[in-house]
Amino acid sequence: MFKNNIITPLLLALTVTAHAETVFVTLEKDNALAVVDPIAGKLIKTVSIGQRPRGIAISPDNKFLYVATSDDNTIKIIAADTLKEVGKLPSGEDPETFALNPAGDMLYVSNEDDSLVTVIDIAKQKVIKQIKVGVEPEGITVSPDNRWLISASETTNMLHWIDAKTNAIVENTLVDPRPRAVSFTADSQQLWMTSEMAGTLMVIDVKTKQPIKTVSFNVTGVTADKIQPVGVVIDKERQRAYIALGPANRVAVVNAQTYEVENVLLVGSRVWNLAFSPDEKRLYTTNGVSNDMSIVDLESQTVTKSVGVGSYPWGVAVKP
């Protein structure tokens, strides 16, 4: 295997494969979790997970997956290596989206039907508080500095700024209609929010809690009613942000310094959510209607692969 201290191509290939990340995709209509090797561009397997899985996240130590099985009214805890269920969290009714805090010890769930955010202590597997918010909360996130929990209420058209220490709302921000996803920049100085009905992206200054920029999207050959922004992610260096445009079947590339739309990438049908590879060299998208995920090479800004995963892919998480 070794000759003159040079690693053979076979060993190199095995080493690269061993360190490749794994992508997990929730399949809302298959009641399953898809496991994908993004380097090979192949579906490895699907695992039954519970009724109507949607939101998904991985713990900071990459040991556990948290999956919202909406029709089971719970957040399931799945061992990331064996994909076996190891616990359940009391999520409240019909969980869809949720957020982990940076330490990975608290989990916050949007309960859309009850206009609540449920706060869960993960170690105790216990609800410690339910916070009354606006009508139809969905988008939810925690700032990297663990200062703010943000809940976006779709019908109230409002962002709720919740103190992560006290779990109390301290301020509200009116935003464009039907806010869907919220994401902080890595420095916790900005909050980016998509508006599904207005077809816009709003950038919020955390200090003032007011919008500093509203970005609109135009896609050649696509009518405005099809441009419905949902998922949004921003790279760690705040160079670019990527926005899923829903039934427009595109991902918009936005310069995170100038807020100009630099590119629009064609992906699968009804793109929902997005996740970076650990090194931020690739972007993974879930495409609900075409039943696949797209792999985007971020250096060349091209879609390199479409991987069929199963019926109605929704959430996505990545394990290094």
C-alpha positions in Angstrom: 0.0 0.0 0.0 2.9 2.4 0.7 5.9 3.0 -1.5 8.6 5.4 -0.6 6.2 7.1 1.9 3.8 8.0 -0.9 0.1 7.3 -0.4 -1.3 5.3 -3.3 -4.3 6.5 -5.2 -6.5 3.8 -3.6 -5.6 4.8 -0.1 -6.1 8.5 -1.0 -9.6 7.6 -2.4 -10.5 5.7 0.8 -9.3 8.6 3.0 -11.3 11.2 1.1 -14.4 9.0 1.2 -14.0 8.4 4.9 -14.0 12.1 5.6 -16.9 13.0 3.3 -19.9 14.6 4.9 -23.4 13.1 4.9 -26.6 15.0 4.0 -29.9 14.2 5.7 -33.2 15.2 4.1 -36.6 14.8 5.6 -39.2 13.3 3.3 -42.6 14.8 4.3 -44.8 12.3 2.3 -42.6 9.2 2.7 -42.5 9.6 6.5 -38.8 9.0 6.1 -35.3 10.4 6.3 -33.0 10.2 3.2 -29.3 9.7 3.7 -27.1 11.1 0.9 -23.4 11.0 0.0 -23.0 14.4 -1.7 -19.5 13.7 -2.9 -20.6 10.6 -4.8 -23.9 12.3 -5.5 -25.9 9.2 -4.5 -28.7 8.3 -2.2 -27.3 5.9 0.4 -30.6 4.8 2.0 -33.9 6.0 3.4 -35.0 5.3 7.0 -38.6 5.4 8.4 -38.7 8.3 10.9 -42.3 9.1 11.9 -45.3 10.9 10.6 -44.7 13.9 8.3 -41.1 14.9 9.1 -40.2 18.5 8.3 -37.8 20.5 10.4 -34.3 19.0 11.0 -31.1 20.0 12.8 -27.9 18.4 14.0 -26.4 18.9 17.4 -23.2 21.0 17.7 -21.2 17.9 18.5 -22.7 16.1 15.4 -23.9 13.2 17.5 -27.7 13.7 17.3 -30.3 14.7 14.7 -33.4 16.4 15.8 -36.4 15.8 13.6 -39.9 17.4 13.8 -42.4 14.7 13.0 -45.4 17.0 12.8 -48.2 14.5 12.9 -46.6 12.8 15.9 -46.5 16.1 17.8 -42.9 15.5 18.8 -39.3 16.2 18.1 -37.5 12.9 17.7 -33.8 12.5 18.8 -31.9 10.3 16.4 -28.4 9.0 16.8 -26.5 10.4 13.8 -24.3 7.3 13.4 -26.9 4.5 13.8 -30.0 6.5 12.8 -31.8 4.9 15.7 -34.3 6.9 17.8 -32.9 7.5 21.2 -35.4 10.0 22.6 -38.3 12.4 22.1 -38.9 16.0 23.0 -42.3 17.4 24.0 -42.8 19.9 21.2 -46.3 21.0 21.5 -48.9 20.6 18.7 -47.8 20.1 15.1 -44.1 21.1 15.2 -42.7 22.2 11.8 -39.8 24.5 12.3 -37.5 24.8 15.3 -34.0 26.2 16.3 -31.2 25.0 18.5 -29.2 27.4 20.5 -25.4 27.6 20.0 -24.6 25.4 23.0 -27.1 22.8 21.8 -28.8 22.5 25.2 -32.0 24.4 24.4 -34.5 23.9 21.5 -37.2 26.3 20.4 -40.2 25.1 18.5 -42.8 27.1 16.4 -46.3 25.9 17.2 -48.1 27.5 14.2 -51.7 26.5 15.1 -51.4 27.8 18.7 -49.4 31.0 18.1 -46.7 29.8 20.5 -43.0 29.2 20.8 -42.2 26.2 23.0 -38.9 26.3 24.9 -37.4 22.9 25.6 -34.6 21.9 27.9 -33.0 19.1 25.9 -31.1 17.3 28.8 -34.3 17.2 30.9 -36.5 16.6 27.8 -38.9 19.0 29.4 -40.8 22.1 28.3 -39.7 25.0 30.5 -41.9 27.7 28.9 -44.3 28.5 26.1 -44.1 32.0 24.7 -47.2 33.7 23.2 -46.3 35.2 19.8 -48.2 36.4 16.7 -50.5 34.4 14.5 -48.9 31.4 12.6 -45.3 31.5 13.8 -43.0 29.6 11.5 -39.5 31.0 10.9 -37.3 30.7 14.0 -33.6 31.2 14.8 -31.2 31.9 17.5 -28.3 34.4 17.2 -24.8 33.0 17.2 -24.0 35.0 20.3 -27.1 33.5 22.0 -28.5 37.0 22.7 -31.7 36.7 20.6 -34.3 34.2 19.8 -36.3 35.4 16.7 -39.8 34.1 15.9 -41.5 35.2 12.6 -45.3 35.3 12.6 -46.6 34.7 9.1 -50.1 36.2 9.5 -49.1 39.0 12.0 -46.3 40.0 9.6 -44.0 40.5 12.5 -40.6 39.5 13.9 -40.6 38.9 17.7 -37.3 39.6 19.5 -37.1 37.3 22.4 -34.4 37.6 25.1 -32.7 34.2 25.1 -32.0 34.5 28.8 -35.4 35.5 30.0 -37.6 34.0 27.2 -39.5 37.3 27.1 -40.4 39.3 24.1 -38.7 42.7 24.3 -39.5 44.2 20.9 -41.4 43.5 17.6 -40.6 44.5 14.1 -43.2 44.9 11.3 -42.0 43.3 8.1 -43.2 42.4 4.6 -46.2 40.0 4.3 -45.8 36.4 5.3 -42.3 36.2 6.7 -41.0 32.7 6.3 -37.4 32.0 7.2 -34.9 34.0 9.4 -31.2 33.7 9.6 -28.5 35.7 11.4 -25.1 36.6 10.0 -22.2 34.9 11.8 -21.3 38.1 13.7 -24.9 38.4 15.0 -25.1 41.9 13.6 -27.8 41.3 11.0 -30.9 39.3 10.6 -32.0 38.2 7.1 -35.7 37.4 6.5 -37.6 36.2 3.5 -41.2 37.3 2.7 -43.1 34.7 0.7 -46.0 36.9 -0.4 -44.1 40.1 -1.1 -41.4 38.1 -2.9 -38.7 40.0 -1.0 -35.7 39.6 1.3 -35.3 42.1 4.2 -32.0 42.7 6.0 -32.6 43.8 9.6 -30.0 45.7 11.7 -29.9 44.0 15.1 -29.0 47.1 17.0 -32.0 49.1 15.8 -34.2 46.1 15.0 -35.2 47.9 11.8 -34.8 47.0 8.1 -31.8 48.5 6.4 -32.4 47.0 3.0 -35.2 45.3 1.1 -34.2 43.1 -1.9 -36.6 42.2 -4.7 -36.1 39.4 -7.2 -36.7 39.2 -11.0 -36.3 35.9 -12.9 -36.4 35.9 -16.7 -39.3 33.8 -17.9 -40.9 33.5 -14.4 -43.9 35.5 -13.3 -43.8 37.5 -10.1 -46.4 35.3 -8.4 -44.0 32.3 -8.6 -41.2 34.1 -6.8 -41.9 33.1 -3.2 -38.7 33.3 -1.1 -38.4 30.8 1.7 -35.1 29.4 3.0 -32.1 31.7 3.4 -28.5 31.0 4.4 -25.5 33.4 4.7 -21.8 32.3 4.5 -19.6 32.8 7.6 -17.6 35.5 6.0 -20.7 37.4 5.0 -19.7 37.5 1.4 -22.8 35.9 -0.2 -26.3 34.8 0.8 -28.5 32.2 -0.9 -32.2 32.4 -1.0 -34.6 29.6 -2.1 -37.3 31.2 -4.3 -39.9 28.4 -3.9 -42.0 27.7 -7.0 -39.7 29.8 -9.1 -37.4 26.8 -9.0 -34.4 29.0 -8.4 -31.8 29.9 -5.8 -30.9 33.6 -5.8 -27.3 34.6 -5.0 -27.1 37.9 -3.1 -23.9 39.8 -2.4 -24.0 40.1 1.4 -22.1 43.4 1.4 -23.8 45.3 -1.4 -27.2 43.4 -1.3 -27.1 43.1 -5.1 -28.5 40.0 -6.7 -25.5 38.5 -8.4 -26.9 35.3 -9.9 -30.0 33.1 -10.1 -29.4 29.3 -10.2 -31.9 26.9 -11.7 -32.5 24.0 -9.3 -35.4 21.5 -8.8 -39.1 22.2 -8.5 -40.4 24.0 -5.4 -37.1 24.6 -3.6 -37.7 24.8 0.1 -34.6 24.8 2.3 -30.8 25.1 2.0 -27.7 24.0 3.8 -24.0 24.5 3.3 -21.3 21.8 3.3 -19.1 22.2 6.4 -16.4 23.9 4.3 -19.0 26.1 2.5 -17.8 24.9 -0.9 -21.2 23.4 -1.7 -24.8 24.2 -1.2 -27.6 21.6 -0.8 -31.2 22.4 -1.6 -34.4 20.4 -1.0 -36.8 20.5 -4.0 -40.3 19.5 -2.8 -42.1 18.9 -6.1 -39.3 17.3 -8.1 -38.5 15.0 -5.2 -34.8 15.6 -5.3 -32.0 17.7 -3.9 -29.6 19.9 -5.9 -25.9 20.1 -5.2 -24.4 23.5 -6.0 -20.7 24.1 -6.4 -20.2 27.6 -4.9 -16.9 28.4 -6.4 -18.2 28.1 -10.0 -21.8 29.0 -9.0 -23.2 26.0 -10.9 -25.6 23.2 -10.1 -23.5 20.1 -10.5 -25.9 17.3 -9.5 -29.5 16.4 -8.9 -30.1 13.5 -6.5 -33.5 11.8 -6.2 -34.3 11.3 -2.6 -38.0 10.5 -2.2 -41.4 12.1 -1.9 -41.6 15.8 -0.9 -38.1 16.6 0.5 -38.4 19.4 3.0 -35.7 19.9 5.6 -31.9 19.4 5.3 -29.0 19.0 7.7 -25.3 18.1 7.1 -23.0 16.0 9.2 -19.2 16.4 8.6 
